[in-house]
Amino acid sequence: MLATNENLIFSPFSAHSALSFVYEGAAGKTERILRDVLDVSQANTTAKNYRSIMRTLNSAKDVTVRIANKIYVNNGYMLDQNFRSIAQNYFAADVENIDFAQNRQAADDINTWVSSKTRNKINKLVDGEGLDSQTRALLLNAVYFNGEWDNPFKTSSTMAADFHVSNTEVIQCQMMSEIDFYDYAENAELDAQILKLKYEDQRFAMTIILPKSTDGIAELEKKLSAIDVTSLKTSEKEIQIFLPKFRMESTINMKTPLTQMGLGEIFSDAANFSNIIEGPAKLKINEVTQKAIIDFNEKGTEVAVVTGIELVPMSLQYPSAVFRADHPFVFYITAQLGDETIIMFTGKVIKPSYT
C-alpha cells in the first residue's frame, strides 16, 4: 500500500499490466530488471498470459469489467513491427500516431479516449504541460469495473453515523447496515476483523480488513505488506455489518514507489527500450501515472482506473458478531480466475465522503 494518510484507491492489476506491456519492448539489463521485479516469465509467455486474463475478465457475466490498452506514438516514429504485433495480438492495444508538439490537442485526444474507456468516470489523465515534441510514446492501460452485490444493502437502513478518523477527530458519514450471512474472520495476528462481500458474479469479491483499534490503520498496513492478502481465510457466519458509503478519487505518480521497488533504471538514460520504436532513437520512461475513482454504495461498487506510462433477509436475532467499520480500514477487490486470485483494486478509507 502506498504511504499516505488520505483516502486511496489504486489498481495493482492496472499498474502491473501497463509495466508488463512495456516489458515486451525492453532489452538487455532493463528487460532483466523488469522481469525480476514484476515476477513474470519470458516476454512471449507473459504476453500470452495477459491475453488470457484480459479475455476472461472482459467476458465476465453479472459484473462489468473492461480493460483497454492504447499506445500513442509521436508523428515521425514507427513502432517496431514485432512490438506492434504483440501490442495488438496479445494486449489488444490500439496504436495511433499523434503530434505531441501540439500538446493541448494531443491531451484532448488522449483524455477523450480515457473517458470513453472508463464510462466517462475519468475525464482527464494528462494535460498539455506534460507533453511536448520530446515525448516519443505514451502507453495507457484503462480498467473499468462495475459490480452489484450478491446481497445488496437496503437503502432504508442507511443513516447518518459517526466515523472516527482518529482518536481525536470524528466526522459524519452515511452508514449502511445489514444482518445476514457473510464470509468473516477475526485474525489475531493482524488484530483485525475480515469481511468479504461477494458480487453477483461470485468470482469477484471485496475484502475489507478493519483494525480493532481506532488508530490501528498504520500498523495494519505494515503487517499486510508482509503477507499474501489473498491467502487470508474466512468462513460463512451470520453477522451484523455497518459500512460507510464512499466515493473517492486518487491520482498517483508512481515514479518514486517504482524506483524504491528496484525499477529506477527504466527512468534513467541507461534504460533500454530498443524494441518499442524503429530506428536509433533511445527511449526512457518519463512518468508512470495512475488515476482511479471508486463509488461504494448500497447497490455495489463502480471503479475506473487508468495507468499511463510516458515513454469498489433480516435475522430475528442479533448475531454473535458485529463488523462496525466506523474507523479507517483497508479494502481489496479481487477476481478469482481458476486457481489464481488477482488483486484488481486496493485502497483504504480514512475519511469517507459520499458527495
DOBAKOL-876322 format. One line per 4 residues: number of its first residue (from 1); their letters; for each residue z, x, y of C-alpha. Coordinates in steps of 0.1 Angstrom, whole numbers, plus 5000, padded with zeros to 4 digits. Layout:
% DOBAKOL-876322
NUM	A	Z X Y ~ ...;
END
This chain:
% DOBAKOL-876322
1	MLAT	5000 5000 5000 ~ 4992 5013 5034 ~ 5022 5022 5055 ~ 5027 4995 5082;
5	NENL	5054 4972 5094 ~ 5030 4944 5101 ~ 5012 4918 5081 ~ 4985 4934 5059;
9	IFSP	4956 4922 5038 ~ 4935 4949 5020 ~ 4909 4949 4992 ~ 4912 4979 4968;
13	FSAH	4882 4965 4950 ~ 4860 4964 4981 ~ 4871 5000 4990 ~ 4865 5013 4955;
17	SALS	4832 4995 4953 ~ 4819 5010 4986 ~ 4830 5045 4977 ~ 4815 5042 4942;
21	FVYE	4783 5033 4959 ~ 4784 5064 4980 ~ 4793 5084 4949 ~ 4759 5076 4935;
25	GAAG	4744 5097 4963 ~ 4768 5126 4961 ~ 4761 5160 4946 ~ 4779 5192 4938;
29	KTER	4816 5196 4948 ~ 4815 5163 4967 ~ 4804 5144 4936 ~ 4832 5160 4915;
33	ILRD	4859 5152 4941 ~ 4848 5115 4943 ~ 4846 5113 4905 ~ 4882 5126 4902;
37	VLDV	4898 5106 4930 ~ 4881 5074 4921 ~ 4887 5080 4884 ~ 4852 5070 4875;
41	SQAN	4827 5081 4849 ~ 4794 5098 4854 ~ 4774 5082 4882 ~ 4750 5063 4860;
45	TTAK	4778 5048 4838 ~ 4798 5039 4870 ~ 4767 5020 4884 ~ 4763 5001 4851;
49	NYRS	4800 4991 4851 ~ 4798 4978 4886 ~ 4767 4958 4879 ~ 4786 4941 4850;
53	IMRT	4817 4934 4872 ~ 4796 4920 4901 ~ 4776 4897 4878 ~ 4808 4884 4862;
57	LNSA	4826 4878 4895 ~ 4796 4863 4913 ~ 4791 4838 4884 ~ 4828 4827 4883;
61	KDVT	4834 4790 4880 ~ 4861 4768 4898 ~ 4865 4797 4923 ~ 4840 4811 4947;
65	VRIA	4835 4849 4946 ~ 4807 4865 4964 ~ 4801 4903 4965 ~ 4773 4918 4986;
69	NKIY	4762 4953 4994 ~ 4739 4965 5022 ~ 4725 4998 5034 ~ 4712 5002 5069;
73	VNNG	4691 5034 5073 ~ 4681 5048 5107 ~ 4645 5045 5117 ~ 4626 5075 5106;
77	YMLD	4646 5081 5075 ~ 4639 5070 5039 ~ 4664 5065 5011 ~ 4660 5088 4982;
81	QNFR	4639 5069 4956 ~ 4665 5073 4928 ~ 4693 5062 4952 ~ 4673 5032 4963;
85	SIAQ	4667 5022 4927 ~ 4704 5025 4919 ~ 4714 5005 4951 ~ 4690 4977 4943;
89	NYFA	4693 4975 4905 ~ 4730 4982 4900 ~ 4747 4973 4932 ~ 4723 4945 4942;
93	ADVE	4721 4961 4976 ~ 4697 4951 5003 ~ 4681 4980 5021 ~ 4670 4978 5058;
97	NIDF	4658 5002 5084 ~ 4674 4998 5118 ~ 4673 5016 5151 ~ 4709 5028 5156;
101	AQNR	4699 5042 5190 ~ 4696 5006 5202 ~ 4733 5003 5194 ~ 4741 4969 5207;
105	QAAD	4712 4952 5190 ~ 4719 4971 5158 ~ 4756 4960 5160 ~ 4745 4924 5165;
109	DINT	4722 4925 5134 ~ 4749 4941 5112 ~ 4775 4916 5123 ~ 4751 4887 5116;
113	WVSS	4748 4900 5080 ~ 4786 4904 5077 ~ 4792 4869 5090 ~ 4766 4853 5066;
117	KTRN	4782 4871 5036 ~ 4818 4860 5044 ~ 4810 4824 5052 ~ 4815 4831 5089;
121	KINK	4850 4843 5084 ~ 4844 4878 5096 ~ 4820 4878 5126 ~ 4825 4914 5139;
125	LVDG	4829 4946 5119 ~ 4811 4970 5142 ~ 4805 4973 5179 ~ 4777 4992 5197;
129	EGLD	4800 5020 5207 ~ 4804 5031 5171 ~ 4766 5036 5166 ~ 4741 5060 5181;
133	SQTR	4710 5079 5173 ~ 4730 5104 5152 ~ 4740 5076 5128 ~ 4719 5081 5097;
137	ALLL	4731 5053 5074 ~ 4757 5026 5072 ~ 4768 5013 5038 ~ 4786 4979 5037;
141	NAVY	4804 4960 5010 ~ 4814 4924 5016 ~ 4838 4904 4993 ~ 4844 4867 4998;
145	FNGE	4870 4847 4977 ~ 4879 4811 4979 ~ 4902 4796 4951 ~ 4921 4764 4947;
149	WDNP	4954 4764 4930 ~ 4956 4752 4894 ~ 4987 4733 4907 ~ 4983 4725 4944;
153	FKTS	5012 4721 4967 ~ 5019 4687 4982 ~ 5013 4688 5020 ~ 5040 4662 5024;
157	STMA	5066 4688 5012 ~ 5056 4714 5038 ~ 5082 4716 5066 ~ 5094 4740 5093;
161	ADFH	5119 4766 5080 ~ 5134 4799 5089 ~ 5118 4831 5079 ~ 5139 4863 5081;
165	VSNT	5117 4891 5093 ~ 5147 4914 5091 ~ 5185 4911 5091 ~ 5183 4907 5129;
169	EVIQ	5151 4887 5135 ~ 5144 4851 5124 ~ 5112 4831 5131 ~ 5100 4796 5122;
173	CQMM	5073 4792 5096 ~ 5056 4763 5078 ~ 5073 4764 5043 ~ 5055 4749 5013;
177	SEID	5077 4739 4983 ~ 5072 4727 4948 ~ 5091 4724 4915 ~ 5071 4730 4883;
181	FYDY	5064 4755 4855 ~ 5052 4788 4868 ~ 5049 4823 4854 ~ 5080 4840 4866;
185	AENA	5103 4870 4861 ~ 5132 4888 4876 ~ 5128 4926 4875 ~ 5159 4947 4877;
189	ELDA	5141 4979 4882 ~ 5123 4966 4912 ~ 5153 4945 4923 ~ 5128 4917 4929;
193	QILK	5115 4883 4917 ~ 5079 4880 4905 ~ 5059 4848 4907 ~ 5024 4843 4895;
197	LKYE	5003 4814 4909 ~ 4971 4806 4890 ~ 4939 4793 4904 ~ 4917 4767 4887;
201	DQRF	4898 4795 4870 ~ 4928 4809 4854 ~ 4913 4844 4851 ~ 4923 4846 4888;
205	AMTI	4959 4847 4900 ~ 4981 4856 4929 ~ 5012 4875 4921 ~ 5040 4875 4947;
209	ILPK	5067 4901 4945 ~ 5098 4892 4965 ~ 5126 4918 4970 ~ 5161 4902 4965;
213	STDG	5174 4917 4998 ~ 5160 4906 5032 ~ 5153 4941 5042 ~ 5141 4954 5008;
217	IAEL	5103 4955 5015 ~ 5101 4992 5022 ~ 5120 5002 4991 ~ 5099 4977 4970;
221	EKKL	5067 4992 4982 ~ 5079 5027 4973 ~ 5087 5015 4937 ~ 5054 4996 4934;
225	SAID	5034 5027 4944 ~ 5047 5044 4912 ~ 5038 5017 4887 ~ 5008 4997 4874;
229	VTSL	5015 4963 4890 ~ 4990 4947 4866 ~ 5014 4955 4838 ~ 5043 4935 4852;
233	KTSE	5054 4908 4827 ~ 5061 4872 4834 ~ 5068 4841 4813 ~ 5065 4804 4820;
237	KEIQ	5096 4788 4834 ~ 5105 4757 4854 ~ 5112 4769 4889 ~ 5116 4757 4925;
241	IFLP	5095 4777 4948 ~ 5093 4780 4986 ~ 5064 4798 5001 ~ 5052 4801 5037;
245	KFRM	5017 4792 5048 ~ 5000 4821 5065 ~ 4968 4833 5079 ~ 4963 4870 5087;
249	ESTI	4936 4895 5097 ~ 4936 4932 5092 ~ 4913 4960 5104 ~ 4919 4993 5087;
253	NMKT	4904 5027 5094 ~ 4907 5043 5060 ~ 4898 5079 5070 ~ 4934 5091 5071;
257	PLTQ	4946 5075 5038 ~ 4915 5086 5020 ~ 4919 5121 5033 ~ 4955 5121 5020;
261	MGLG	4942 5110 4986 ~ 4920 5141 4985 ~ 4888 5128 4999 ~ 4888 5148 5031;
265	EIFS	4856 5167 5022 ~ 4835 5135 5024 ~ 4842 5135 5062 ~ 4835 5172 5067;
269	DAAN	4805 5194 5073 ~ 4809 5205 5037 ~ 4800 5171 5023 ~ 4770 5169 5000;
273	FSNI	4752 5136 5000 ~ 4718 5151 4995 ~ 4709 5123 4970 ~ 4710 5095 4996;
277	IEGP	4682 5103 5021 ~ 4650 5121 5015 ~ 4644 5153 5033 ~ 4666 5181 5046;
281	AKLK	4690 5160 5068 ~ 4726 5167 5059 ~ 4750 5137 5058 ~ 4787 5133 5060;
285	INEV	4808 5101 5063 ~ 4819 5094 5098 ~ 4842 5064 5092 ~ 4853 5040 5064;
289	TQKA	4865 5008 5079 ~ 4877 4976 5062 ~ 4882 4942 5078 ~ 4899 4914 5059;
293	IIDF	4911 4878 5066 ~ 4932 4856 5043 ~ 4942 4819 5045 ~ 4970 4809 5022;
297	NEKG	4979 4772 5021 ~ 4987 4741 5000 ~ 4952 4739 4986 ~ 4946 4775 4977;
301	TEVA	4935 4809 4991 ~ 4905 4819 5011 ~ 4899 4856 5016 ~ 4870 4875 5032;
305	VVTG	4867 4913 5032 ~ 4841 4938 5044 ~ 4843 4975 5039 ~ 4819 4996 5059;
309	IELV	4811 5032 5054 ~ 4792 5050 5081 ~ 4771 5077 5068 ~ 4947 4845 4991;
313	PMSL	5050 4665 4886 ~ 5083 4668 4902 ~ 5112 4675 4878 ~ 5140 4651 4878;
317	QYPS	5165 4680 4876 ~ 5168 4712 4897 ~ 5155 4741 4877 ~ 5177 4771 4870;
321	AVFR	5156 4795 4891 ~ 5147 4794 4927 ~ 5120 4816 4943 ~ 5125 4814 4981;
325	ADHP	5101 4836 5000 ~ 5120 4834 5033 ~ 5117 4872 5040 ~ 5090 4898 5037;
329	FVFY	5071 4901 5004 ~ 5041 4917 4987 ~ 5012 4899 4970 ~ 4982 4907 4948;
333	ITAQ	4952 4887 4939 ~ 4938 4898 4905 ~ 4908 4889 4883 ~ 4911 4892 4845;
337	LGDE	4878 4904 4832 ~ 4881 4908 4794 ~ 4908 4934 4788 ~ 4906 4947 4823;
341	TIIM	4926 4934 4853 ~ 4911 4941 4887 ~ 4932 4941 4918 ~ 4908 4924 4942;
345	FTGK	4932 4920 4972 ~ 4967 4932 4980 ~ 4989 4927 5011 ~ 5022 4919 5025;
349	VIKP	5037 4892 5047 ~ 5061 4904 5074 ~ 5057 4876 5100 ~ 5040 4845 5085;
353	SYT	5019 4826 5110 ~ 4995 4797 5105 ~ 4976 4791 5137;
END
